Amino acid sequence: MNYNLAKKLKIAGLTNIRHWFNAPDNEMLPEPLLEELIEACGDKFCELSKGQKPIDHAWTAQGYPIETMYAHGDTPEEAVSNLYLKIKS
């Protein structure tokens, strides 16, 4: 989990998780497990799929409504984190 994504997750309200890390500025930021991210997305989460690089994104997290609710990432956690942020926006 990188600093910028962790910061966005905290601002978006992802705080009910078990793992945190101490950022360089001494701020505690979330480092959620994949299952915690999926749970945080709630009923909006649909599926997680692995793409074929370099053609596709590495990972895609799909939510509801399927036509417009999706996010990508280099890792499963990053894709679901980006989906969570999209759901919360």
N, CA, C and O of each residue as an XYZ file, in Angstrom:
356
protein
N       0.858     -1.173      0.000
C       0.000      0.000      0.000
C       0.902      1.234      0.000
O       1.763      1.382      0.867
N       0.699      2.109     -0.969
C       1.528      3.313     -0.996
C       0.899      4.436     -0.159
O      -0.291      4.408      0.158
N       1.716      5.399      0.180
C       1.310      6.487      1.064
C       0.092      7.241      0.531
O      -0.865      7.466      1.272
N       0.115      7.633     -0.739
C      -0.982      8.441     -1.291
C      -2.306      7.700     -1.269
O      -3.336      8.282     -0.928
N      -2.293      6.431     -1.625
C      -3.532      5.655     -1.618
C      -4.031      5.447     -0.190
O      -5.230      5.552      0.069
N      -3.124      5.155      0.731
C      -3.510      4.978      2.136
C      -4.113      6.260      2.703
O      -5.093      6.216      3.447
N      -3.528      7.391      2.351
C      -4.038      8.693      2.809
C      -5.462      8.919      2.285
O      -6.335      9.363      3.031
N      -5.695      8.612      1.000
C      -7.031      8.769      0.413
C      -8.038      7.848      1.093
O      -9.177      8.249      1.331
N      -7.634      6.619      1.410
C      -8.536      5.687      2.090
C      -8.927      6.206      3.470
O     -10.087      6.106      3.871
N      -7.967      6.753      4.185
C      -8.266      7.291      5.513
C      -9.219      8.473      5.409
O     -10.177      8.565      6.177
N      -8.969      9.373      4.473
C      -9.840     10.540      4.282
C     -11.245     10.104      3.888
O     -12.227     10.733      4.283
N     -11.345      9.014      3.102
C     -12.650      8.514      2.660
C     -13.399      7.773      3.768
O     -14.566      7.422      3.597
N     -12.733      7.531      4.906
C     -13.422      6.940      6.044
C     -13.102      5.483      6.322
O     -13.774      4.863      7.147
N     -12.107      4.918      5.670
C     -11.744      3.525      5.931
C     -10.896      3.473      7.197
O      -9.681      3.670      7.152
N     -11.542      3.209      8.312
C     -10.834      3.206      9.592
C     -11.072      1.932     10.398
O     -10.345      1.679     11.359
N     -12.059      1.129     10.039
C     -12.386     -0.069     10.808
C     -11.604     -1.268     10.270
O     -12.184     -2.234      9.773
N     -10.277     -1.187     10.378
C      -9.411     -2.258      9.901
C      -8.386     -2.610     10.968
O      -8.223     -1.878     11.945
N      -7.695     -3.732     10.782
C      -6.757     -4.225     11.794
C      -5.337     -3.705     11.630
O      -4.630     -3.542     12.624
N      -4.901     -3.440     10.402
C      -3.494     -3.098     10.166
C      -3.322     -1.622      9.791
O      -4.036     -1.086      8.944
N      -2.372     -1.001     10.438
C      -2.036      0.407     10.192
C      -0.532      0.521     10.054
O       0.198     -0.334     10.556
N      -0.058      1.547      9.391
C       1.377      1.785      9.349
C       1.667      3.234      9.672
O       0.838      4.122      9.472
N       2.858      3.444     10.172
C       3.292      4.777     10.559
C       3.967      5.432      9.352
O       5.052      5.022      8.941
N       3.318      6.443      8.795
C       3.835      7.151      7.620
C       5.041      7.998      8.006
O       5.270      8.253      9.188
N       5.819      8.440      7.002
C       7.002      9.265      7.300
C       6.696     10.514      8.135
O       7.561     10.993      8.868
N       5.479     11.041      8.029
C       5.111     12.223      8.817
C       4.514     11.849     10.176
O       3.912     12.684     10.851
N       4.691     10.573     10.571
C       4.194     10.019     11.834
C       2.680      9.897     11.905
O       2.135      9.680     12.987
N       1.999     10.029     10.794
C       0.550      9.808     10.757
C       0.288      8.316     10.594
O       0.953      7.641      9.808
N      -0.675      7.815     11.334
C      -1.067      6.416     11.205
C      -2.044      6.295     10.032
O      -3.079      6.961     10.001
N      -1.698      5.436      9.071
C      -2.515      5.250      7.875
C      -2.926      3.796      7.739
O      -2.195      2.901      8.164
N      -4.104      3.548      7.142
C      -4.585      2.176      7.013
C      -3.772      1.366      6.012
O      -3.328      1.877      4.984
N      -3.590      0.100      6.336
C      -2.982     -0.866      5.428
C      -3.904     -2.087      5.411
O      -3.590     -3.125      5.993
N      -5.054     -1.942      4.729
C      -6.090     -2.965      4.801
C      -5.737     -4.244      4.042
O      -5.022     -4.228      3.040
N      -6.263     -5.339      4.555
C      -6.183     -6.617      3.858
C      -7.217     -6.618      2.741
O      -8.175     -5.846      2.775
N      -7.027     -7.474      1.764
C      -7.957     -7.545      0.643
C      -9.381     -7.810      1.116
O     -10.319     -7.176      0.633
N      -9.553     -8.732      2.048
C     -10.907     -9.044      2.530
C     -11.545     -7.859      3.258
O     -12.764     -7.692      3.213
N     -10.740     -7.041      3.924
C     -11.274     -5.849      4.587
C     -11.747     -4.825      3.552
O     -12.768     -4.166      3.746
N     -11.008     -4.698      2.466
C     -11.405     -3.769      1.399
C     -12.706     -4.219      0.741
O     -13.602     -3.410      0.502
N     -12.802     -5.512      0.452
C     -14.024     -6.043     -0.163
C     -15.213     -5.824      0.767
O     -16.285     -5.408      0.328
N     -15.019     -6.105      2.040
C     -16.085     -5.896      3.033
C     -16.484     -4.421      3.099
O     -17.669     -4.106      3.217
N     -15.512     -3.521      3.024
C     -15.795     -2.082      3.091
C     -16.604     -1.610      1.885
O     -17.373     -0.654      1.993
N     -16.440     -2.265      0.748
C     -17.216     -1.905     -0.449
C     -18.681     -2.326     -0.314
O     -19.547     -1.797     -1.010
N     -18.951     -3.262      0.570
C     -20.326     -3.692      0.828
C     -20.984     -4.313     -0.393
O     -20.340     -5.005     -1.181
N     -22.283     -4.052     -0.535
C     -23.071     -4.621     -1.625
C     -22.695     -4.069     -2.990
O     -23.151     -4.586     -4.010
N     -21.880     -3.038     -3.027
C     -21.452     -2.460     -4.305
C     -20.359     -3.295     -4.975
O     -20.111     -3.133     -6.170
N     -19.691     -4.197     -4.214
C     -18.632     -5.015     -4.793
C     -19.241     -6.152     -5.599
O     -20.188     -6.803     -5.157
N     -18.682     -6.388     -6.800
C     -19.161     -7.465     -7.661
C     -18.093     -8.533     -7.852
O     -18.311     -9.694     -7.507
N     -16.922     -8.148     -8.408
C     -15.887     -9.145     -8.670
C     -14.516     -8.499     -8.823
O     -14.387     -7.285     -8.980
N     -13.500     -9.352     -8.771
C     -12.119     -8.943     -8.970
C     -11.538     -9.855    -10.031
O     -11.650    -11.077     -9.930
N     -10.913     -9.273    -11.055
C     -10.356    -10.100    -12.123
C      -8.943     -9.652    -12.481
O      -8.578     -8.483    -12.350
N      -8.165    -10.630    -12.939
C      -6.779    -10.376    -13.337
C      -6.729    -10.203    -14.843
O      -7.227    -11.041    -15.595
N      -6.120     -9.105    -15.278
C      -5.993     -8.826    -16.699
C      -4.740     -9.437    -17.287
O      -3.931    -10.035    -16.578
N      -4.589     -9.281    -18.574
C      -3.419     -9.780    -19.289
C      -2.527     -8.608    -19.670
O      -2.783     -7.930    -20.665
N      -1.475     -8.363    -18.879
C      -0.548     -7.278    -19.200
C       0.210     -7.649    -20.457
O       0.437     -8.844    -20.648
N       0.616     -6.769    -21.316
C       0.434     -5.322    -21.259
C      -0.857     -4.854    -21.923
O      -1.082     -3.650    -22.052
N      -1.703     -5.784    -22.343
C      -2.942     -5.410    -23.033
C      -3.929     -4.751    -22.076
O      -4.465     -3.685    -22.379
N      -4.170     -5.365    -20.941
C      -5.148     -4.890    -19.966
C      -4.449     -4.335    -18.733
O      -3.227     -4.406    -18.601
N      -5.249     -3.785    -17.842
C      -4.747     -3.413    -16.524
C      -4.441     -4.703    -15.774
O      -5.021     -5.749    -16.063
N      -3.538     -4.624    -14.820
C      -3.156     -5.823    -14.072
C      -4.356     -6.426    -13.340
O      -4.576     -7.636    -13.403
N      -5.127     -5.592    -12.649
C      -6.293     -6.051    -11.888
C      -7.442     -5.078    -12.088
O      -7.230     -3.870    -12.186
N      -8.657     -5.604    -12.149
C      -9.860     -4.784    -12.239
C     -10.844     -5.230    -11.171
O     -11.162     -6.414    -11.060
N     -11.319     -4.280    -10.394
C     -12.367     -4.522     -9.403
C     -13.659     -3.960     -9.982
O     -13.714     -2.798    -10.387
N     -14.686     -4.784    -10.018
C     -15.972     -4.417    -10.613
C     -17.002     -4.234     -9.511
O     -17.065     -5.021     -8.567
N     -17.797     -3.202     -9.640
C     -18.862     -2.957     -8.684
C     -20.188     -2.785     -9.395
O     -20.278     -2.944    -10.612
N     -21.209     -2.463     -8.635
C     -22.544     -2.209     -9.203
C     -22.803     -0.715     -9.207
O     -22.455     -0.065     -8.222
N     -23.387     -0.120    -10.240
C     -23.808     -0.753    -11.488
C     -22.596     -1.113    -12.365
O     -21.645     -0.341    -12.483
N     -22.656     -2.271    -12.956
C     -21.533     -2.834    -13.694
C     -21.049     -1.927    -14.820
O     -19.851     -1.880    -15.098
N     -21.940     -1.222    -15.456
C     -21.572     -0.394    -16.610
C     -20.614      0.740    -16.253
O     -19.804      1.147    -17.086
N     -20.693      1.246    -15.046
C     -19.912      2.434    -14.689
C     -19.033      2.284    -13.451
O     -18.159      3.120    -13.222
N     -19.238      1.260    -12.660
C     -18.530      1.137    -11.387
C     -17.410      0.101    -11.495
O     -17.634     -1.094    -11.307
N     -16.204      0.580    -11.802
C     -15.036     -0.291    -11.879
C     -13.787      0.538    -11.593
O     -13.791      1.763    -11.712
N     -12.723     -0.162    -11.212
C     -11.457      0.509    -10.930
C     -10.326     -0.467    -11.204
O     -10.519     -1.683    -11.177
N      -9.142      0.079    -11.470
C      -7.985     -0.735    -11.822
C      -6.855     -0.529    -10.825
O      -6.842      0.438    -10.063
N      -5.912     -1.456    -10.846
C      -4.723     -1.326    -10.022
C      -3.668     -2.337    -10.400
O      -3.944     -3.298    -11.118
N      -2.467     -2.122     -9.919
C      -1.362     -3.046    -10.177
C      -1.427     -4.283     -9.287
O      -0.823     -5.310     -9.597
N      -2.160     -4.179     -8.182
C      -2.355     -5.307     -7.270
C      -3.844     -5.444     -6.995
O      -4.599     -4.501     -7.231
N      -4.286     -6.607     -6.497
C      -5.703     -6.741     -6.140
C      -6.125     -5.692     -5.102
O      -7.210     -5.118     -5.198
N      -5.262     -5.450     -4.115
C      -5.577     -4.476     -3.068
C      -5.722     -3.071     -3.636
O      -6.607     -2.321     -3.225
N      -4.862     -2.716     -4.570
C      -4.940     -1.392     -5.181
C      -6.218     -1.235     -6.005
O      -6.862     -0.187     -5.957
N      -6.582     -2.258     -6.749
C      -7.812     -2.190     -7.556
C      -9.044     -2.038     -6.670
O      -9.910     -1.211     -6.955
N      -9.133     -2.826     -5.602
C     -10.302     -2.741     -4.709
C     -10.271     -1.444     -3.907
O     -11.324     -0.878     -3.615
N      -9.085     -0.965     -3.547
C      -8.983      0.339     -2.879
C      -9.528      1.436     -3.775
O     -10.282      2.297     -3.320
N      -9.153      1.408     -5.040
C      -9.650      2.419     -5.982
C     -11.146      2.292     -6.197
O     -11.829      3.300     -6.384
N     -11.669      1.072     -6.174
C     -13.125      0.884     -6.265
C     -13.802      1.480     -5.035
O     -14.812      2.174     -5.151
N     -13.244      1.208     -3.857
C     -13.793      1.769     -2.607
C     -13.856      3.292     -2.689
O     -14.866      3.899     -2.334
N     -12.775      3.899     -3.159
C     -12.740      5.362     -3.278
C     -13.785      5.849     -4.269
O     -14.405      6.888     -4.044
N     -13.991      5.130     -5.348
C     -15.006      5.506     -6.337
C     -16.398      5.393     -5.742
O     -17.244      6.256     -5.976
N     -16.644      4.339     -4.976
C     -17.946      4.150     -4.313
C     -18.205      5.295     -3.333
O     -19.330      5.786     -3.232
N     -17.185      5.711     -2.625
C     -17.345      6.753     -1.600
C     -17.390      8.165     -2.160
O     -17.727      9.105     -1.440
N     -17.052      8.329     -3.450
C     -17.031      9.679     -4.008
C     -18.414     10.134     -4.457
O     -18.566     11.252     -4.950
